[in-house]
Amino acid sequence: MFDVVKYSLDDFKVSYKKYLSFALLYMLLTSFLFVPLISFLFNRMLRILGTGSLLNAEVYTIALSPIGVITLISISFLAVVVLLIEFGVMILIAAQRYFSKTIFVSDAFVTTLRKLPRLVGFGFFQVIVLTLLFIPFIEFATFPALLDFNLPIFLTNVVYDASYFSIFQFLAILLIALFVLIRYIFTLHYIFIEERTIIEAMKCSWNLTKYNKLQIILNLLLLNVMIFVVSFLLVTLLSYIPTVAETALFGNIIKDYLITFASYMMILFSLLLIPINIIIITRLFYEFNKNQGDVVFNKLTIYSNHRLMTFENGIVRFFTRRKYTLASVVFVFITGMFFINDTLNDNIVYLQWNVQVAAHRGDAYNAPENSMSSIKSAIEKGVDAVEFDVMLSKDDVVILHHDDTLQRVADIPERVQDLTYDELSKIDIGRMFSEEFIGERIPTLDEVFEEFKEENVTFIVDLKPGDSSGNLAREVVRIIEKYEMEDKAYVQAFDYPSLQVVRKLNSNIKIGQILYLSAGNLADLDVDFYTIRQTMLTERFINNARAQNREVWVWTVNIERNMREVLKYDIDGIITGYPERAQNVLGINFGQE
């Protein structure tokens, strides 16, 4: 096992320049060609479906539309082709190096393209599934983000919210996926090296890994642990260098410079992580074939393109003759980026100091949700905003309530819309919470604004779905205007038409679209802010929102780990059921973590 890793590292030392140059050029190429094409196809599909964007459950309609299915298949096809070209080039370079032969990157690229037609046909669907299994284990920066998704927050929610059985199911699915990946790990080698058909390649890989599964896992694990340890030690070493500086001034300058340098080093490590794993997998491919008695020899037929080869030779000669100049340019670039970042950091206000905390349904942890007591408790805790839900009674009175029925808060199965306010006002919503709140009643929006209109707090009014007539929106606007709360009341909803009713009636009231999923361009929405589920929070979403001059609020962030995560983004507010916990986290200096 150690010999395989050693020889793989030796191969990497000889070939790393080829891999790095290919990774950089291929990233640029796909960024200019592939990403715009994917974005064009996806946005074109949305236009054909009749809208430039899909909100929440509308996203699932893509799979119900023939044009949507065709577009998704086309995007999957293109994504797999891009990945296959990348893997193919790296496999061919590694295979030639195994036999101590060299190959031009351009030759590996042309040869890979010549072999691609063999992948199109019966069995390509299996290749799509197999190739997409690799995506969670790699960082493929050139893929456009068609949907915004925050994986760390999602995984944290899975762990905290899931039962033991659900966690067991998740781990079982993960282990099955890893097992399938290991058994078919040599499929691309059989396709690109031995020119097998897809089905033949998958069968051969299955047979070759039958008695070698553990050896594959151990070799890959050992290699990647070594890489992680080396990277960790390098970053640790860089972090200790400033401590030997003579003055605090130069110590801080060196520290900040090394942080900038380390960040670029980590980018290089990420670019080289896939190639070094390809090298060891390729070496294992040949070693396992030897062990089962096959004669191993160089079977590759290399195809060339004279123009590409001439171009590659020119680039190699250029950088070889000017390697010191190149090193100087890199040094100047990193130094320039350091001074830019240092200047920006000196003028930036820490994000956590500007983030507002909104109490979800009032202080629902210490008082019945959507009640006068919960709102009062939240305000007493010094929150910046109070979020609560509103809906209409049978006689069109705006009351604070979340569910369609009263079952959860009062153990009454009736629907709110089937009861008049006179009937609703007699229902006790505090009895099931605790004895302290027995007698707590369902408040109206009028009562809330009358009681708390002088408080220095923002009210986020959440219009609950189910009112297609717009009556709820109209009543909410009337009440906001009645108490002159236009500058202190935000109105948000899942239902976009309801928000447009508010906009038409009073453009001074800020309106926000609630999102748990979206696709396409949201710029066409006429809103002032987004309230997004925490799993949607990404830099891409934030940047787009800022370009549209819109605020971003995140709901519902209750886990402290997730609070720390969302505060790393340039958001405007957190909606949480635990406002005190959020306030404590806001005081943390992330730079000292």
N, C-alpha and C positions, 0 to 999 in steps of 0.2 A: 504493500500500500504506500509506504513512504517513498519507494523508488518511483512509482507512478507520479506522485506529487512532485518529487524532485525533478524528474525529466520534464514534466509539464512546465515547471517554473523556468527551467533552462530554455525550453522552446519559447516561452514568453519573453525572456530577456533578448532573444534574437529577433523576435517578430513584433515587439510591442509598438514600434514606430509605424509599421504597416497598419496594425489594428487601430491605433489612435488617429492616424491620418484618415483612414477610411471612415471611422466613426464620426469624425468632425465633418468631413465632406458629405457623407450620407445624411447627416442630420440637417445640414444646410440645404441639400438637394430636396429632401422630403418636406422640409419646412416651406420651401418656395413652390413646390409642385403638389405634393400629396395633401398637405393641410388645407390649402385653398380649395382643392377639388372636393375633399370630403365636406367642407363647410358649404360649398356651393350646392352639392347634391342634397344635403340635409335641409338647407334653407329653401331650396327649390321645392322639395317635398312639402314643406310647411305651407308654402304659397299655394301649391296645388290643392292642399287640404282646405284652403280658404282662410288661412291666418298666418301671420308671421311668427306667432309664438303659441305654445300650448302651456296651459297652467294646470298644475296639480293633476287630477284624475284624467284630464284631457290628454295627457302624455300617453296614456295607455291606448288611446284610439289609434295610434300609429300602427300597432299590431293588428288592428281590426280592419285596416284599409289595405286594399291590394297594392296601391302605389306606395304605401308605407312599408309593407313587407318587402316589396321589390327593392326599395331604396336601402332598407336595412341589410338585405342580402348583398346588395352591391357594395355598401360600405364595408361589410365584413369581408367580402372578397378582396377589396383593395387593401384593407388593413393586413390581411393574412399575406398577400403578395409582398407588401412592403417588408413585413417581418421575415418572410422566407428568403427574400433577396439578401437581407442583412445576415441571417443565419447561414445562408448558402456560401456567401463570400468568406465568412469566418471559418466555416468548416473546411473549405478548399485550401485556405492558407494553412490551417492546422494540419491537414492531411499531407500536404507537400512537405511541411516542416518535419513531420514524423519520419519521412524518408530522406531527411537532410537535403531537401531540394528547396529552391526558392521559387517564388511565383510573384509576378507583378499583381498589384491590387487590381489594376485594370483588367488583367487576364482573368482573375478570379471573378470579377464582376461580369465580364462578357460570358464566361463559361456558365455562371449561374443563370444568366438570362437565357442561354441556349437550352438549359435543362428545365426551365419553368413550364414549357408546354406539356411536359410529361405529368405535371401536377393537375392539369385541367382535364376533368373527366370523372368517371365513376370513382368514388372514394374521396373526392375533394372535400365533401362535407365533413368527413372524419378528420381531414387535415385541418380544416377551420377550427373544429372543436379542440383538437390537440394543440394547435398553435396558440389559441386563445388561453389555454391552460398556463402558458408561459408568462402571460402578461402580469399576473399578480406578483411574480418573482423578479420582474425587471422594471427598470425605470425608462420608459420610452417617451422621451420628451416631445417627439414630433407628432404624437397623436393629438388631434384637436379635442378639447373637452366639449362634447355635445351635451352632456348633462353635468351639473355641478354636484360634486359628491366629496364629503370629507370623511375619509376612511378611519383616521384615528378616533374621531368622535363616534362614528358608527360602531366600531369595535368596543369602545368603552361602554356604550349603551347596551350592546349585546351582553357583555359580561355582567354589568350591574343589574340589568332588568330581567335577564333570562333565568329560567329555572335550571336546576341541575340536568334535567332531561333535555332541555333545549341546548344547553352547552354540550352535552354528550352528542346530540344530533349534529351540531355544528362541527365538532371535532371529527365525528365519523365521516361526514361529507368531505372534510379537508383531507383526512387520511386516504379516503378512496381516490380523491383527485390526485394526491401525491403518488399513490400506487399505480394509477393509470399512466401518469407522467413518467415514472421510472420504467415501466414496462415498454413504453413506446419511445423512450428517450433517443434511440438510435434510428428512428424512422427516417429523419432527414439525411442521415449519413448514408443509408442504403439508397436513398433517392439521388443524392448529389454525387456520391462516390461510385456506387455500383450501378446506377441508372436503373433501379428497380421501379416497377409501378407502385402506386400508392398502397394498394392492397398487399402486394408482395413485401414491400418495405415494412409495413406494420406487422405482418406475420413473422418476418425475419427478426425484427426487434423484440417481439414477444418471446420468441424462442431463445434469442441470445441472452436475454435478461432473466431467463427462468431460474437459473441457479446463481445469479450474480447480483441480485437486488441489494443485499446487505453491503457488498463490496462497493457498489456504485454510491450508496448513501454515505458510507464511511469516508470514501475518497473525497466526495464533494464537500462533506461536512468538515473534514480536516483542512482542505484547501481554503474554504471560506472563513473558518475560524482563524487560520493563520493571517489571512488578509485583514480581518477585523482587528486582530491583536496588533498587527503592524500599524494600521491606520490609527488605532487608539493611542498607541505609544508615540507616534509621530505628533499627533495633535497635543498630547500631554506634554511632550518635550517642548513644543513651541510655546505652550502656555507658561512654562517655567522660565523661559529665557528672560522675560521682563523683570523677574525678581532679582537678577544680577545687575540690572542697570543701576547706575550711580545716583540718578536723581529721579524724583517722582515724575517730572516732566517727560524726560526721555523714556522712562519706564512705561508711561501711558502711551506714548507715541509708538514705541516698539510693539507694545501689546496690541494696539489697534491695527497696526500694519500686519502683524503676524496673523491676526484673526482674518483679515482680508485675504492674505496669502493662503491660509488654511482652507478658506471657503473655496477657492479656485482649485486647490489640491484635491478636495473632496469631489469636485465636478470631474476632474481627470480620473479619479479612482472609480467613479460610477460609470464612466465611459469604458473603462478597461475591465470592469467586473465581468461583463458578459463574455468578452473574448477569452479571458483566462479560464472560465468555466467550459467554454467550447473546446479549448485545447485539451483539458483533462478528459472530457467526455470522448473526444476523438481518439486520444491515446487508449482509453479503456476499450473503445470500439475495436481497435486493432488487436489489443492484448486478449480480449475475450474470444475473438475469431481464431487467434493462434491457439488458445487453450482448448478449443473444441476441434483442433486438428486441421483447420483450413490453412492453405498456403496464402500468406499475406504478401502482396506486392502492390506496386503503384499502378492502379488501374485507371487513373485519371487521364482523360483526353482534354488537353487544355486548348481553348480557343482564344484567339487574340484579335485585337483591333489596332491597326497600325497607328491611327491618329491618337487613340487613347493612350497607347504605350508611349508615343513620342511626348505627349502632354505630361504623363507621369514622370518620364525621365527628366523632362525640363524642370518640373517642380522639385524633384530630388536633387538635381544639380544645383538649383538655385539656393535651396535651404542648406545643402551641405557646404557650399562655399561661403555662406553667410550665417553660419550657426551662431557666431558671436554677436552679429548684428541682430539676429532673431532673439537671442537671449536678452539683449539690451532692450529691444522693443517690448518683450514680455515684462521685463522689470519696470520699464517706464509706464506700461499700461496698468500694472498692478498698483504702482505708486500713485498714478493719477486717480484710479478708482478709490484708493485709500483716502486721498485728500478730499475727493468729492463726498464720500460717505462721512468722513470726519466733520466736514463743514455742515452737512445736512443734520447730523446727529447733534451738533451744538445748538441748532435752531429748532429742533423738534420738541414737541411736548409729548411726554409719554402717553401712549394711547389709553392706558388704564385710568388716567386722571380725567379724561374727557368722556368716558363711557357712562351713560346713565343706567340706573338700576330701576326696573319696573317690577312691581309686585304683581304676580300672576293671580288674578281673581282676588286681589287684595292680599292680606297676610293670611292665606288659606291654611297655613300650617298651625296657626295659633287661634284662628276663629273660623266660623263657617264661611265657605267661599261665597263671593259675590254678595256679601252682606255689609250692612253699615259698620258692624264691628270689625270686619276684616279690613275695610278701607281705612277706618280710623286707626287701627293697629299699625297698618303699613305706613301711614303718614307719620305716626309717632316715632317710627323707627328711622325716619329721615330719608325715605326713598325719594327718587327724583320723579317717579311716575307710578300711577296705579292703573293696571289693566283690568277690565272687567267685561263680561258678556252681557248683551242686551237682546231681548226679543219682545214680541208683542203678545199681549193677552188677547182673549177672544174679543174684547171691546176696545182693542187698539191702544192700550196703555203700555208704555215702554217700561219693562221691568228688568231687573238684573237676574239672569239665569243662564245656564249653559246647556243643559240637556233638553231633549224634546219632552221628556217626562220628568216627574218629580220623584221617581223611584229612589234614586241614589241619595238625595239630600233629605227626603222626608218620608221615604217608604210608602209613597203614594203612586200608583201606576198611571194616573191620568196625565194626558198631554197638556202642556201649558196653554197651547192655542185653543183648547176646548174649555178653558175656564176663564171667567171674567176676573177683573182685578179684585173685585169685592171678595170673590171666592179665594183667590190666591193670597190676599192679604191676611187671611185667617190661618194660613198654613205655617206650622212651626218648622223652621229649617235648622234650628239650633239643638233640638232634642237629641238628634242622632250624633251630633258632634261631641257634646259634653253637657253635663248638668249645668255648668256655668252659663251656657248660652240658651237654656230653655226659654222659649218665648220669642226668640229671634225671628223676625218676619222677612219676607221677600221685599226688598226696597224697590222704589221706582227711580228712574233716572232723574226725575224732578227732585225727589228727596235728596239724592246724592249731591246734585249741584247746589241745591239750597243750603245744605249743611256744610259743604266743603269748598264752596266757590272762592273763599278768601284765602285758602291754603296755597302755599307756593309749591304746587305740584302739577304735573301734567296728567290728564286723564286720557287713557287709551280705550276708546269705546269699540268693542268688537261686535260687529253685526253678525248674528248667527244666521246660518243659511235656512232656506225654506220659505222665504218671502220674495216671490218673483214679481210681486206687484209694485215693489218699491215703497210701500207704506211705512215700513220700519225706518228706512233711510230718511224719508220725509219728516217723520215724527222726531227722529234724533236731531235733525238739522233745526227743526222748530224749537226744540228744548235748548239746544246749544245757543241759538240766537236769543232766546228768552232770557237766559242768564248771562249773556254777553261773554261766552266762553270760547269764542273763536280762536283766541290766541293760546288757550290752555287745553283744548280738546283735540285729540287725534281720533280719526275714525278709520278702522281697518276692517277688512272682510275677505273671505274666500271668494265671494261672489262679486266679480268685476262690475256687472251692470248696476249693482246697488251703490258701488262707489261713484259711478258716473252720475247717479241721481244726486248724490251729495255735492259733486262738483258743479252740476248745473244750478243747484239751488243756492250754493254759497261757495265761491271759489277761494275764500279766505280760510276755510277749514282744511287742514292737512288730511289727505287720505292715503291709505296704504294697502297694498296688495299682500295678503297672506299667502305664502308659498311653502309647500313641502316637496314640490317637484316642478321643474319647468324645462322647456326646450325652445330653442329659437331665440329671436331678438326681442327682448322685453322693452326696448326703447320706445316702441309704439304705444305702450301703456301710458295713460294719462294719470300718473300717481306721483305723490311726493316722497313716499318711502316704501320700503319692502319690509315685511316681517317674515323672516324665513326660518324654517326648521334648522336646527343646528347642524344637521348632517349635510345641508346644502352649502355651508360656509366654505368658500374657497377664495383665493386671491383673485381669480378670474371674475367671480361674481362681484366682489368688492370693487375692482377696477372699473367694471362696466357700470356699476351703480354710481360711482363717483363721476364718471364721464357724463352720466345723465343728470348729475346734480341731485341725487336722491339719497336719503338716509337709509341705513340698514340696521334693523333691529333683529335680534335672534331669540327664538323661543324653543322650547321652554328648557332653560339651562339650570338643572338642579344639582348635578354631580360636580363636586369641586374640581376634579381633574378636567372636566369639560369647560368649566369656567375659566381655568387657566389657559386652556387651548383657544377658546374664542377671543380672549383678550389679547392674543397675539395678532389679531386682525384689526383693521381700521374700521371698527363698527361704531354705531352711535349709541346702542343700548342693548341691555340684556333683560329679557323677561324671564323671571324666575319665581318659583314657589318658595324660595329660601333667600329673601332679600338680605338678611343679616350675613349669611354665608358669602353672598356675592360682594357685599361691602367689605368684608374682611379680606377677600381675595384681591380686591381692587387696590389694597394697600401694599401688595407685594411688589418688590422691585425685581422684575424678571432678569435683569442683568446680573443679579447675585444668586440666582438659583443654581 
